């Protein structure tokens, strides 16, 4: 049976290009998603957006994020959100490769629209996730 409305992608930092366009691979229509791999000493364009906010999440290496000429360095598992009109440049000033996720969106967040169930056997419309307790962890280690 095919998965209903589900797509998959393998993140590949050795893609051979700076950008792996995950938005297309995952058939996303509501936000952009790219895996960016930058070789040592590489710099991206200075750019801004009309409406799109961007979030950068560092997975490996160190990102020098230049915002309107001011530098901020982010390491692994750190993130930054940059508003649309802020000019920014992504730089790998280090000697190791840099891998990050770039997420972009321009719409307003719609709030909680999730539904939850207590088991796979439960049917119906579900309830608000905060009304369902977290399930117990799996046994063993």
Helices and strands as residue ranges (DSSP letters): E 19-21, H 22-25, E 32-38, E 53-60, E 63-67, E 70-74, E 79-82, E 88-91, E 98-105, G 129-131
